[in-house]
Amino acid sequence: YNARGERLGEVDRIVWTPADNRRYVIVEHGGFLGIGEDKVAFPMTRLQLRGDRLLIPGLTEEELEALPEWRRLMPNAREVA
């Protein structure tokens, strides 16, 4: 969700990148019935927990749509169990 309460997508997984030793949340968005979804990454430090929702403050749907696919940016990322 963003600060305006708009649902932006669902958490797909959490990955770790050895190059910078950081964890990222991979968010699925767009698509229809699980087909054609895009997946983008956000550093864990950018997210806030409010009740049962994860918030990404300052993010709009338009900005989310413009982000590149996470695998192109982090090809060496490893999934966190």
Summary of the structure (lengths in Angstrom):
residues: 81
radius of gyration: 12.5
end to end distance: 23.5
largest distance: 34.4
contacts: 196
relative contact order: 0.29
helix: 16%
strand: 40%
